[in-house]
Amino acid sequence: MKRYIIKFKTSSTDKNKLISKYDEDFKHQFNNFNAATAEMTPQDISKLKQDSAVDYVEEDYIVKMSTVSSVKSSTSVTNWGIDDINASQAWASGLTGEDIKIAIIDSGIASHSNLTIAGGKNVISDSSSTSYTDENGHGTHVAGIIAAQGLNGGVKGVAPDASIYAVKALDSDGEGYTSDIISGIDWAIQNDMDIISMSLGSDESSTALKNAIDTAYNDGILIVAAAGNDGNTRGTGTNIEYPANYSSVIAVGAVNSNNTRASFSSTGSKLEVSAPGVDIVSTYLNNGYEKMSGTSMSTPFVTGDLALLKQKYPSYTNVQLRQLLDSNIIDPGISGKDSLYGYGLITAPTSTTTTTISTPTASIAAGTYTSSQTVSLSDTTSGVSIYYTLDGTTPTKIPKPTASVPSGSYRTPLIVMLQIKFPNERIFHYFITTIYALMT
């Protein structure tokens, strides 16, 4: 028998009763997703697919942690990545990730003198235990990169005051079912997490997993995942794993201490940002430390960075925070977004000073236009520069007080994305403005 994820058409369906008609092994049903998991024979699955209550059925694929190497660290307890992304400058300005809730969907987190675990859940459906303690070491290492507290000479995480939650979905071998990852996402939604961090992946796409991730993202949660370790030295090909390959997920690649792409780091157009991921020292089992490499390590750097951004801009949506992340970077590759580094290498924000920013306005005289028009751009916030884009992607290279709208007949409202930033800041603040005048 194989494990399957069964998606139902309506929430009123008695999932256990329907699956039990085939006398199979019912595993789990989710709270926020209209689906369940079960072990069934291929013959019975064929019958189940014909049931009018069933939307679709897919195999419950295995996902694995995204690590390429691990070496015990008995001497060095410093993490070069912290300096690389300027995290210490963020701490000095008061940004530590305080009050930000992070669900680490991984192999659990082990007790460690340098970590404070706020809570968690064992979501492995076949587990005989409710403990979320890590038996592999991977999840503990990831947790330390995010929120180790730097006690007793140990490493310090990017967001040391963030609240980390151990969502155990991978077993002692660092493997787990897609359905258990979905259960972890389900738990994160139920428990009002701000960020989900997943240093794991699979070559197989899952409609059920994508639907779960989209649900969490639409619920306002930031979702970060490892791009994968299927890259090559030349940096050719498209090999980003799932769930990082989904549009609701921030796909993270790895760089070495020279800020050069790690040869193993997966590449492709869905790569969003890069972070340190080679020879990263962090917390491990038995109150120890380990040096590990992989996009598993770069992912928690981004998670921690987002916690700092969330603390600095508490009223911002997950979409706005993601845009801030993508703009506050150092670009080591070709100018702009590319398949090797994404938008570039993340850098931590500084200064807790926040200014209330008004929404920029785009003004044009009422009427219908079929030729090129000039739209006046303005903002009441003092000292800002305004940039714009008509297609929602690449902004103008220099600030402009007006937007040139190309000729054409617009039968629907024209969407203008305005970007503003303060002097001496690299971070763009994004706003969407609709010009209703450009209609026929």
C-alpha angles and dihedrals in degrees: 000000000000133000117251138185112225119200116201128209097228134027091228092071114113094232097186093048093048095049092043089062085078093048091236135144109277109204113177146333124211131235101216100028126062094233145093139196130232143160110244142159118255088245093056092044089057089055093045092053088062093057111111091224093060121090099185143330127216136175116266099239127204119250124197139201114267102235127126103185143011129192126177111247112211098158114027116063097168126108113213091195092069091064091039093063094037094242093154090062089055091052090049089056092050100263111132105140094260115178093007113131117216127187111206106200101199142094093317128262125275123219109268133171089231096051136070113201113203095196141290149177139248103229098173102126095208095045118121090203135066092208119118093198114135116247096174106047097228097100092046090053091050091048091054093053089055103040117359107147101220094240125163093005094307128135122286123222128228092254105024095175096049117116108244124199123198110225103183110208101139123071130226089284092055094251134117145160123268088238090059090053087052089050088054091052089047089054092048091055092046091051099046099244118182096207136021116206120196119180092182141084152171137212088230123086118220125201090202092052092047091050091050092049092047089051091053092046092049086050089061100260121139111228124202127182141171115263089216139247100262096107128118135221092260093052093231130145136032111274109144111146131226135294088024089060093066118098094235091059130080104230112212128205128193133245131187128233090280089058089246119137112268109245091235095051112116118243138208145107093285092063105114109179141351133226140172111299110153124091094349115175116213145143119304144172123309092028089293139123132244136192111226138171133205143083083282085076097045092052096067090049088062092043090054092046090053089051089057091048091047090052091049095046104030095165095053120107122238088256092055092045090051090052090050090051091052094049099044095071145113110235110218094170134054114322112284131006116340139170095253103053105006108218089340144262115337122240125196119248120247135208123038089223109119128185122207103243120206120219111263116241130222112205132193133159115265116264146077121293134194097168135062113293136190117232119200114229122202143160132191094216109105119243101009129134120220126220126175145194129195096199099045094245126072115031126210114282093232132031114270132191092209137040121220109219112205121239118268142099112276113204093178130044112284113238116217119189110209122197124194132182138179125243113279092015127114093194116103121208111213128214131173119222126185120210106206094179093075097079137115 
